[in-house]
Amino acid sequence: MLDVGFIGHVEAGGRIPLALLCKGSGMQTITPSAAPTYKVYGARPAASGSGMMEMASGTLGSSDTGSITGFRTGTLDIDYKFGAGSLYVMVFSYSDSGGSYGAMGSFEVT
């Protein structure tokens, strides 16, 4: 799994830009067979137990951005579900004829 790293800080009620460069098993850029998907996970409220829970999901753009093979973009609205002062993990998934791949990153709501 690729590490996108820390995506950034975003204020509650804001929007965070998302970007992913899809890479295959040999770390070469690939054109995914479908738009990459993402899921955002945050800490489960103490009253609900421990672990992470899915907060949001979506897809990134379906075509190469700026004529860069495998470069996909999108945005995520930070709505009422996201608590200020919390760190969230984002997991991207995509595939091509060679297999299925993933990447992950994180962001903080301020």
N, C-alpha and C positions, 0 to 999 in steps of 0.2 A: 504494500500500500504506500502510495506517495504521501509525503507530508507537505501540505500547502503552507503550514505554519500559522502564525497569528495573523488573522485577517485585519483586525483593528478594533477600535473602540467606537461604539455608536450610542447615541442617546436614545432613551425610551421614546417611542413615537417616531423615530427616524427611519432611515433606510440604509442598508449596507450593500455596497456593490460586491458582486461575486465574480470570480474569474478562475478558470481552470484550463490548463494545458494538458490535454489527454495524452498519456504516454503508455506504450505497450511494455511487454516483458523485457525487451532489450533497451528500454528507456528512450526509444525513438518516438517521435510524435506520431499519433494515429488519428484517423478520422473515425469516430465512433459510429456504429451502425444505427444508433438512435440518440436522441438528445440525452445527455447525462442527467441523472437525477441526484437529488440531495435530500438528506434528512438532518434535522437539527435536534440535538439532545441537550437537556438540561437536568440539573439535580431534581430528583423527586422531592416534593414537600415532605417535611418530617412526619406529618400526620399520615402520609401515604406509604411509608416504608422507606427503604434505602435504595440506592442505585440511580439510574438515569431514566428519563422518560422522553418520548418523542414530543417535540414542541411544534415543529413545522416540517413541511416537505414540499418539493417542487421540482422543476426541471430548468436546466440552463438552455440558452439559445441552441437551435438545432443546426446552425451552419457556421462554417469557419468565420471568425471575426477578423477583419482587417487582412483577409487572405492568408492568415497564419493557420496552417494545418492543425486541427485539433483544438484550437483556441475557442472556448465557449464562455459566454458571460450571462449574467442575470442580476437581479436584485432581490433582496429580502426585506420586507417591511417588518419593523420591530414594533409589534402591537402590544396590547395589554397582557399577553401571555408571558412576555419576557420581563423579568424583574431587574431593576437597576442594581448594580453591584454584583451581578452574576456572570459567570463564565459559561459559555456554551460551546459545544463541540459539533462540528458539521462534517458529515460523511457523504462523499460523492461516490457514485457508482456509474460505470459505463462499460461497454463491450464493443468488440469488433469480431471479425471472423477468427482471430487468434486467441480469444479468450475474454474473460471478465476481469475488470480492474477496479481499483478504488483509490481514493485520496481522502485525506482528512485535514481539517484546519480548526481554528477556534476563534472566537470573538468575545468581547466583553461589553455588556450593556452598562452605561454610566448613568 
